[in-house]
Amino acid sequence: MKWIRLLFYLTIIITFSCSKEELECSNCTNISITKGMKISILGDSYSTFQEYLYPSTNRTYYPNAQTEVTEVTHTWWYQFISQNQLRLECNNSYSGSTVARKPSTKKDSFVERYPDLGNPNLGSAE
């Protein structure tokens, strides 16, 4: 049952995470991104940034002085949110995450974290 819910949820995320250009293609019909919509991020290390995660105990990769991502404005999701005038509902990304794992106290897998994304209008899984 959890796998069916996960598959459904990931389908919704993929459907609603199209860029403005993709919204004009036949794969993303009848979807529009409007100012003020809430977005939640379910990602791995590329979507982390210290002090922008929920829960705050999630392991982070950014900021990282060895990369060019040293400020939150350098992240892909911050730029997407800014360009589309969206609001971040929840960033439940985890550096070192897995797709699925036996339940653990770390809650580092996508399967364990997806229920904690809040109530967004849009979602993105990467």
Residue pairs with C-beta under 8 A, 6 or more apart in sequence:
2 111
6 110
6 111
6 114
9 114
9 123
10 114
10 125
12 123
13 42
13 123
13 124
13 125
14 125
15 28
15 31
16 31
16 121
16 122
16 123
17 122
17 123
17 124
17 125
18 25
18 27
18 28
18 31
19 80
20 33
20 84
22 28
23 31
23 32
23 33
33 84
33 86
33 122
35 84
35 85
35 86
36 85
36 86
36 87
37 84
37 86
37 87
37 120
37 121
37 122
38 86
38 87
38 88
38 89
38 118
38 119
38 120
38 121
38 122
39 77
39 80
39 81
39 86
39 87
39 88
39 89
39 120
39 121
39 122
39 123
39 124
40 88
40 89
40 90
40 91
40 92
40 117
40 118
40 120
40 122
40 123
40 124
41 47
41 77
41 88
41 90
41 91
41 92
41 93
41 123
41 124
41 126
42 92
42 93
42 110
42 113
42 114
42 117
42 123
42 124
42 125
42 126
43 77
43 91
43 93
43 94
43 97
43 124
43 125
43 126
44 93
44 94
44 95
44 96
44 97
44 126
45 60
45 61
45 62
45 93
45 94
45 95
45 96
45 97
46 61
46 76
46 93
46 126
47 75
47 76
47 77
47 91
47 93
47 126
48 58
48 59
48 60
48 61
48 62
48 91
48 93
48 94
48 95
49 60
49 62
49 63
49 69
49 72
49 75
49 78
49 91
50 60
50 62
50 63
52 72
52 88
52 91
53 60
53 91
53 92
53 93
53 94
54 90
54 91
54 92
54 116
54 118
55 92
55 116
58 92
58 93
58 94
58 95
58 108
59 94
59 95
59 96
59 108
60 95
61 95
62 69
62 70
62 74
62 75
63 69
63 70
63 71
63 72
64 70
68 74
69 75
72 78
73 79
73 82
77 88
77 91
77 124
80 86
80 124
81 87
81 88
86 122
89 117
89 118
89 119
89 120
90 116
90 117
90 118
90 120
92 113
92 114
92 116
92 117
94 107
94 108
94 113
96 108
97 108
97 109
97 110
97 113
98 108
98 109
98 110
99 109
99 110
99 111
100 109
100 110
100 111
101 108
101 109
101 111
101 112
103 112
104 112
107 113
107 116
110 125
114 125
117 123
